[in-house]
Amino acid sequence: MLFAVSLLLKALAVPLLARIAWLDFVTQKIANREVLLLLCLGLGSLQLVSVASGSWWDMGLSAIAGLVLFVALFPFWIIRKVGAGDVKLMAVVPFLTGGSGLAVFSVLLLVFALATAAIVKNPFMLPAGAFRVYIQHLDRKGVVPFGVPISAAAICTIAFQIYASLALAGSSGILQQLN
């Protein structure tokens, strides 16, 4: 039951991550209240998993990863290479994905960041309507919203974790029925 509630909390984070990605793309702002809500959802999910499994390793690894990401990205915020919202979002994502999902998140973040860089370098790859919106956005702000690939990678990681958990539960349920 605790694992199911943990998955529900992760699933609730998906629309919030999508909202963060959209608002970051449109306004170049990531609100503190949304990052704090993500932190609460992630901590709640990790807490439930830790209680159910009896191991606090995943929560500790997530806390260390979040701290390391914050400390590593903070200087880039100081020199204005990334936004403060991006730094805070990156520090919170390990709590959403858990320590076991950090590798998947890292690979997906690399893929989405490379795709973002390719689109920035070649905006003609976008459809005509999206191209116009994209060019207007870049003209106004002159920056690239990094919250979009962070959110996309987190959403895909959470979706993979939910799928893997449901597949494992389904296969173990079938095995129990056969016995």
Secondary structure, 3 states (H helix, E strand, C coil): CHHHHHHHHHHHHHHHHHHHHHHHHHHCCCCHHHHHHHHHHHHHHHHHHHHHHCCCHHHHHHHHHHHHHHHHHHHHHHCCCCCHHHHHHHHHHHHHHCHHHHHHHHHHHHHHHHHHHHHHHCHHHCCHHHHHHHHHHHHHHCCCCCHHHHHHHHHHHHHHHHHHHHHHHHHHHHHHHHC
